[in-house]
Amino acid sequence: MKGGGLRQSMAWIHTWLGLLAGWLLFAMFLTGTASYFRPEITRWMQPELRPVAAPPAQAAASAVRWLQANGAHDEQWTIFLPDDRTTATRIFQRARPPADGSKPPRKPEVRLDPASGQPIAARDTKGGEHFYRFHFQLQLPHPWGRWLAGLAALFMLGAIVSGVITHRRIFADFFTLRWNKGQRSWLDAHNASAVLALPFHAMITYTGLITLIVMYMPWPIAANYSSPSAFSDSLSGIEDAGKATGQPGRLVAVAPLVARAQGEWGGRAAQIVIRNPDDSASTVTVRRTSADTLNARGAFVTYGGIDGRRIAGSSAAGPAAQTAGVMLGLHLGHFAGPALRWVYFLLGLTGAAMVATGLLLWTSKRLTIGERPALGYRIVERLNIGVVACLPAGMAAFLLANRLLPADLAGRAAIEVATMFWVWFGLAALQLARPVRRAWIETLTIAALAFAAVPLVNAATTDRGLLRSAIDGDGLFVAFDIVMLSAAALLGFAARKAHAHVGVAKTRAVRRRRRGQAAQELADAA
């Protein structure tokens, strides 16, 4: 192309890719950003739980004792060991299928005290897992949510590349931020939020696509493996444990196996999978945590469940498997310490800001004074309010429901999730009855008040309010309340700016009307 043809084409692509996927991308960025503190959110949503220090071997031994007393004949036990970010040992049991071949009953997750191995009574909640799952599944049935999220990520990648090509002064624009200049201000904000974290945006989008690439492109797997599970086992290096022999066997002490595995790796164990625990063919697989390595696909060692001999272990991963593990690790951020995790969080917020300002820039550029907006413009305008302003209110409602619902209410975890969507979609529907500018002010104000209410409701319903937590040195609850108040302040600032914008718009309209009247009077006098 000659002249500015390439940049014009890229600008068109950037605009429409960003618009079509913008609302999904904003929701994915916002919930994905929250997911970097998934364990911490879950701990906050179960205030009954207190941190209990216990080494992995002790937590494993106490968990096995409980399982032998409450599920000795299960087909498989999965034990997630506690770490610095979690407070309990998580237990999942898979019952042995009945003789008639019917599906075995599903057993609920159990949380145990890491030291004593006794069940912990805590309110039922999805916790931070809800934001994490919504981030890439969008609360849709499998696999449609993941397909839609992947399509949105593909649009995002195209928008990033086309945006870089479009803006010839992109890095110079980063240092330019003009306030109260209408369209120019939205463009400056969009450029600044995009360039500030451009490497992060490109990395997080690309690695997000790569993590689910086997679902989007399944044909090589279908051509070379009998089933997707066979491919997964081959990728991780897990060998088929085989079927139970039917001969009873006594499970060896698991704690020494965990200690041996940790000595072999020089790292901490995170998960134990015990198959056929009461059979002579039982196996114990110990997996390494991904928190101390960039590769999210941690190493493992498998031992014989009866004699404790080492059966197999993860070998050196090939280039493809190692690359996939690193890509997953970069996206999830499990390797990040507290400081780097906050960096991930703040950069994720800049991604949400980049998408939001891009959507607002689209409407700002197409608003012509004195011309009735087209139907498509009005739809985009209302969708912007329904997602950018109403989704944060729904997320705050999810947290408030955790405190306001009775702790022993049956099905309360599902009700918490439903509360988020009822508030989000309900507020988005109500704003349709309000003028656009008033709708922005009112929805942002509601969202700000909802976040400000979280610390107050927490203090009123638990003994872990901000002041008490500060006295007790409970850093997690203090930090959570500070983040909630910061979100309330940010949304309140946005509502105030929207109110000021309405005032400026009214003043300008009055001035235009007066000028028009004066001109008309002069014309009549002439």
Secondary structure by P-SEA (a helix, b strand, c coil): cccaaaaaaaaaaaaaaaaaaaaaaaaaaaaaaaacaaaaaaaaacccccbbbbcaaaaaaaaaaaaaaccccccbbbbbbbcccccbbbbbbbccccccccccccccccccccccccbbbbcccccaaaaaaaacccccccaaaaaaaaaaaaaaaaaaaaaaaacccccccccccccccaaaaaaaaaaaaaaacaaaaaaaaaaaaaaacccccaaaaaaccccaaaaaaaaaccccccccccbbbbbccaaaaaaaaaaaacccccbbbbcccccccbbbbbbbbcccccccccccccccccccccccccccccaaaaaaaaaaaaaacccccaaaaaaaaaaaaaaaaaaaaaaaaaaaaaccccccccaaaaaaaaaaaaccccaaaaaaaaaaaaaaccccccaaaaaaaaaaaaaaaaaaaaaccccaaaaaaaaaaaaaaaaaaaaaaaaacccccaaaaaaacaaaaaaaaaaaaaaaaaaaaaaaaaaaaaaaaaaaaaaaaaaaaaaaaaaaac
